[in-house]
Amino acid sequence: MVMKGKILDITLGMAVMGTVGMLIGQTMGGGLMPLALTIGVLLGGVIGFLGGRRFLISILVGTVLGGLLAWLMAGSDRIWVGAGAGAAMGGFLGVQISMLLDVRAARKAAAEQAGPSTSS
């Protein structure tokens, strides 16, 4: 069961970061797309292997919302620009949210380890 989850994380990472690499390659020019796509897929596989599911999902949500917003505001010609910017913002926010959740979990674990106070 753990192996299935790890394979899912790696596949998700490769798909999400490969898409982001493709968007970056499109922005830089069509000739650099294969390089950006390859780097994105490799980086996504590593992130998935390390268990960055929350981070990858935040990038995925940012990509979709950024592309949708660009489509509504600038038309279908600029969807890829909005999707790329949304992916960057999603990644940034994902890291920040993940750090806050880790701090909260650490505080909760420390409070549980200290035990209930028995002051009378």
Secondary structure by P-SEA (a helix, b strand, c coil): caaaaaaaaaaaaaaaaaaaaaaaaaaacccaaaaaaaaaaaaaaaaaaacaaaaaaaaaaaaaaaaaaaaaccccccaaaaaaaaaaaaaaaaaaaaaaaaaaaaaaaaaaaacccccc
